[in-house]
Amino acid sequence: MSERTPVIEAAGLRIGYVLRNGKKKVVHSGLNLKLYAGEVTCLLGLNGAGKSTLLRTLGGFQQALSGEVLLQGKPLSAFSQAERSLAVGVVLTDRTHAGGITVYELVSLGRHPHTGFFGRLKKRDRDIITHSLQAAGISHKASGYVAELSDGERQKAMIAKALAQQCPIIILDEPTAFLDVTSRIGTMALLRRLAREQQKTILLSTHDIEAAIQMGDRLWLLEKERPLACGTPEDLILGGLFETFFHKDDIRFDPATGKLTATAPLTPIGLTGDPLTAHWAANALMRNGWRASSPDDTRIHVNCLGKRQIVITPPNRPPLCVNSIADLIATIETLNTKDDKRNHL
């Protein structure tokens, strides 16, 4: 496979702040990273890991303590503010307070790097604004006020503003932070579509691990005092990186489901049958302290014939048939309780 040219890259990057006394506060060091056109890269990490600091550094809002960020092969420090605004669009996590202007007027602000100080919009500018509104799926609200938008609609308007800049790179800090579940999925799907259709380079930070695994082409896992882990979600999971990054006390990442669980499942339960029913049966089993497994090394075997027909085969006993996930859990709990009593006799 031929090596692609990264749009943004850095090696040995050291990020942080210069304090008032002139001392440097290092947030992270030794960062090696690359971003590519047409991809969504999701930055994951616990609070305090330095995600926002890294985004601000890559966006040119603060200088790296050492190392160099290359933007389209050119040192980021060599870009003027005007040049940088033509290359990088930024959507911050803060709620916008531009409630007194219309959505169209908000999106038109994205043309300022192109229109100059007076900001006069020509036909081409208006066409780009209209296209940006359509691409972000918010054109039906163009004449409405920003204050009247839902959180999801407001986020789409901010993305449309970044699109109106016509910059090849969009950096977003927690773009789904204030959104409900459907808006979060819609926003991530929108960003993925924009990356594909317009060949944008999109980097976003998020705490939504499941959405990042599902929608991200690449993930960056950031944690203090550890190298930045980069790769496709599947390779990072299969390589065990997720388990080491997110394992905290009694919280663990389950590579079989792609979820964080509050307690580590202990007892394996054999699970086979209808994929949909088995998936949700596994979800319920995990919540109750069991781990779905192959039936070879398990005492109890569950065969999901359908959502209303689940067969439980205990050891040395005839099979039991239940017709719901709730009954499945109740039955396994009863079987385990009886076995515990028998073991203590």
C-alpha positions in Angstrom: 0.0 0.0 0.0 1.4 3.4 -1.0 2.1 5.9 1.8 -0.4 8.8 1.9 0.6 12.3 2.6 -0.7 13.5 6.0 -2.5 16.9 6.1 -1.2 17.5 9.7 1.7 15.7 11.3 4.0 16.1 14.3 6.8 14.1 15.9 8.1 14.5 19.4 5.5 17.2 20.1 5.5 18.7 23.6 2.4 20.6 24.7 1.5 22.7 27.7 1.6 26.2 29.0 4.1 28.9 29.9 3.2 30.2 33.4 3.5 33.8 34.5 6.8 33.2 36.2 8.1 31.9 32.9 8.2 28.3 33.9 6.7 25.7 31.6 3.8 23.4 32.6 4.1 20.3 30.5 0.8 18.6 29.8 2.1 15.9 27.5 5.3 15.2 25.6 6.6 12.9 22.9 3.5 13.0 20.8 3.7 11.5 17.4 0.6 11.9 15.2 -0.7 12.2 11.6 -4.1 13.3 10.2 -5.3 12.4 6.7 -7.8 13.8 4.3 -11.2 12.0 4.1 -11.0 10.7 7.6 -12.6 11.3 11.0 -10.2 11.0 13.8 -11.6 10.8 17.4 -9.4 11.9 20.3 -10.3 10.0 23.5 -9.0 10.4 27.0 -10.0 10.9 30.6 -10.5 14.5 32.0 -7.1 16.2 32.5 -5.4 14.1 29.9 -4.7 17.1 27.7 -7.2 16.7 24.9 -8.2 20.4 24.7 -4.6 21.5 25.0 -3.7 19.2 22.1 -6.5 20.5 19.9 -5.6 24.1 20.6 -2.0 23.4 19.7 -2.9 21.7 16.5 -5.3 24.6 15.7 -2.6 27.2 16.2 -4.3 28.8 19.2 -1.3 28.1 21.5 2.3 27.3 20.8 3.9 23.9 21.3 6.5 23.9 24.1 8.8 22.0 21.7 8.5 20.1 18.5 6.9 21.3 15.3 3.4 20.9 13.9 3.4 20.6 10.1 0.3 21.8 8.3 0.1 20.7 4.7 3.9 20.2 4.8 4.6 23.7 6.2 5.4 24.6 9.8 2.3 25.8 11.5 4.2 28.6 13.1 4.9 30.0 9.6 1.2 30.6 9.0 -0.3 34.0 9.6 -3.6 34.1 11.4 -5.4 34.8 8.2 -3.6 31.9 6.4 -4.4 29.6 9.3 -8.1 30.5 9.2 -8.2 29.5 5.5 -6.8 26.1 6.4 -8.3 25.2 9.8 -11.9 25.6 11.0 -12.5 25.2 14.7 -15.8 24.4 16.5 -15.4 24.7 20.3 -17.4 22.9 23.0 -18.8 26.1 24.5 -22.5 26.9 23.8 -22.6 29.8 21.4 -24.3 32.9 22.7 -25.0 34.4 19.3 -28.7 34.3 20.0 -29.5 37.7 18.5 -28.5 36.8 14.9 -30.1 34.5 12.4 -28.6 31.1 11.5 -27.7 32.5 8.0 -25.8 35.4 9.6 -23.9 33.1 11.9 -22.9 30.8 9.0 -21.9 33.9 7.0 -19.3 34.7 9.6 -17.3 31.7 8.2 -16.7 33.8 5.1 -14.8 36.5 6.9 -11.4 35.0 6.1 -12.3 35.4 2.5 -14.2 38.7 2.4 -11.8 40.8 4.4 -12.4 43.5 7.0 -15.7 44.9 5.6 -17.1 41.4 5.1 -19.2 42.2 2.0 -20.8 39.1 0.6 -20.7 38.5 -3.1 -22.8 36.0 -5.0 -20.1 33.3 -4.7 -20.0 33.9 -0.9 -23.8 33.6 -0.7 -23.7 30.4 -2.8 -21.1 28.9 -0.5 -23.2 29.8 2.6 -26.3 28.2 1.1 -24.3 25.1 0.2 -22.8 24.9 3.7 -26.3 25.2 5.3 -27.5 22.4 3.0 -24.5 20.1 3.7 -24.9 20.5 7.4 -28.7 19.8 7.2 -29.7 23.1 8.7 -30.9 25.1 5.7 -34.5 24.9 6.8 -33.6 27.1 9.8 -31.6 29.7 7.9 -34.0 32.5 8.6 -34.5 31.6 12.2 -32.6 33.0 15.2 -29.8 31.0 16.8 -31.5 31.4 20.2 -34.5 29.4 18.9 -32.4 26.4 17.9 -32.1 23.1 19.8 -28.6 22.1 21.0 -28.4 19.7 18.0 -29.4 22.3 15.5 -27.0 24.8 17.0 -24.2 22.4 16.6 -25.1 21.9 13.0 -25.1 25.6 12.5 -21.6 25.9 13.9 -20.4 23.1 11.6 -22.0 24.9 8.7 -20.1 28.0 9.7 -16.8 26.0 9.6 -17.8 24.6 6.2 -18.4 28.1 4.9 -14.7 28.8 5.7 -13.9 26.3 3.0 -11.0 25.0 5.0 -9.7 21.5 4.4 -9.3 20.8 8.2 -12.0 21.0 10.9 -11.2 20.6 14.6 -14.0 20.1 17.0 -13.8 20.1 20.8 -16.5 17.9 22.3 -19.0 18.5 19.5 -21.6 16.2 21.0 -21.2 17.3 24.7 -24.6 18.9 25.1 -26.6 16.7 22.7 -29.2 14.0 23.3 -28.5 10.5 22.0 -30.2 10.9 18.5 -28.4 14.3 18.0 -25.1 12.8 19.0 -25.5 10.0 16.4 -26.7 12.5 13.8 -23.8 14.8 14.4 -21.2 12.0 14.2 -22.8 10.7 11.0 -22.8 14.2 9.5 -19.1 14.6 10.2 -18.3 11.2 8.7 -20.3 12.1 5.6 -18.5 15.4 5.2 -15.1 13.7 5.5 -16.1 11.3 2.8 -17.9 13.5 0.4 -15.8 16.7 0.7 -12.5 15.0 1.7 -12.2 17.0 4.9 -9.7 16.2 7.6 -11.8 16.0 10.8 -10.4 15.8 14.3 -12.7 15.8 17.3 -12.4 15.1 21.0 -15.2 13.1 22.6 -16.1 11.1 25.7 -18.5 9.0 23.7 -16.5 5.8 23.3 -19.2 3.8 21.5 -19.7 6.5 18.9 -16.0 6.9 18.4 -15.6 3.2 17.8 -18.5 3.1 15.4 -17.8 6.3 13.4 -14.1 7.0 13.8 -11.7 6.0 11.0 -8.9 6.4 13.5 -8.7 6.9 17.2 -6.1 8.7 19.3 -6.0 7.5 22.9 -4.4 10.1 25.2 -3.4 9.5 28.8 -0.8 11.2 31.0 2.7 9.8 31.0 1.9 7.3 28.2 2.6 7.5 24.5 -0.3 8.6 22.3 -1.9 5.4 20.9 -3.1 5.8 17.3 -4.9 3.4 15.0 -8.2 2.1 13.7 -10.7 1.3 16.5 -10.6 -2.4 15.7 -6.8 -2.7 15.8 -6.6 -0.8 19.1 -9.3 -3.0 20.7 -7.8 -6.3 19.4 -4.3 -5.1 20.5 -5.6 -4.6 24.1 -5.0 -0.8 24.1 -8.5 0.0 25.2 -8.4 -2.3 28.2 -5.2 -0.7 29.5 -6.3 2.9 28.8 -9.7 2.7 30.4 -9.2 0.1 33.1 -9.7 2.1 36.4 -10.3 0.3 39.7 -13.6 -1.5 39.1 -14.2 -0.1 35.6 -13.1 -2.1 32.7 -13.5 -2.1 28.9 -15.0 -5.3 27.4 -13.5 -6.0 24.0 -16.4 -8.3 23.1 -19.0 -5.6 23.3 -17.0 -2.3 23.0 -18.4 -1.0 26.2 -17.2 0.1 29.6 -18.7 -1.8 32.5 -19.0 -0.8 36.1 -18.0 -4.3 37.4 -15.9 -7.0 35.8 -18.1 -10.0 34.7 -16.9 -13.1 36.5 -18.9 -16.2 35.6 -19.0 -17.4 32.0 -22.4 -18.4 30.5 -22.5 -20.3 27.2 -24.5 -18.3 24.7 -25.6 -19.3 21.1 -28.5 -18.9 18.7 -30.3 -16.0 17.1 -27.8 -13.1 16.8 -30.1 -10.3 17.8 -31.6 -12.0 20.8 -28.1 -13.3 21.8 -26.7 -9.8 21.6 -29.2 -8.4 24.1 -29.0 -11.5 26.2 -25.3 -10.9 26.5 -25.9 -7.3 27.4 -28.2 -8.3 30.3 -25.8 -11.1 31.4 -23.0 -8.6 31.6 -25.0 -6.1 33.6 -25.7 -8.9 36.1 -22.2 -10.1 36.6 -21.9 -12.8 33.9 -19.9 -13.0 30.8 -21.3 -14.5 27.5 -19.0 -17.1 26.2 -18.8 -20.2 24.0 -20.6 -23.2 25.6 -17.5 -25.4 25.7 -16.2 -24.3 29.1 -19.3 -23.2 30.8 -21.7 -24.9 33.3 -24.9 -23.2 31.9 -25.7 -23.0 28.2 -28.2 -20.5 26.8 -29.6 -21.1 23.3 -31.6 -18.2 21.9 -34.1 -19.7 19.4 -35.9 -16.4 19.1 -36.9 -13.4 21.2 -39.7 -15.4 22.8 -38.0 -18.7 23.0 -34.8 -19.0 25.0 -33.6 -22.4 26.2 -31.5 -22.7 29.3 -29.6 -26.0 29.8 -28.1 -26.3 33.4 -25.6 -29.0 34.2 -27.1 -32.5 34.9 -30.7 -31.1 34.6 -33.3 -31.0 31.8 -33.5 -27.8 29.7 -35.7 -24.9 30.8 -37.6 -22.7 28.4 -38.3 -19.0 29.0 -39.9 -16.3 26.9 -38.1 -13.1 27.8 -34.6 -11.7 28.8 -36.0 -10.9 32.3 -37.0 -14.5 32.8 -33.6 -15.6 31.5 -31.8 -13.5 34.2 -34.2 -14.6 36.9 -33.8 -18.3 36.1 -29.9 -18.1 36.0 -30.0 -16.3 39.3 -32.1 -19.1 40.8 -29.9 -21.8 39.4 -26.8 -20.1 40.8 -28.4 -19.6 44.2 -29.3 -23.3 44.4 -25.8 -24.3 43.4 -24.3 -22.0 46.0 -26.5 -23.5 48.7 -25.6 -27.0 47.6 -21.8 -26.2 47.6 -22.1 -25.0 51.2 -23.8 -28.1 52.5 
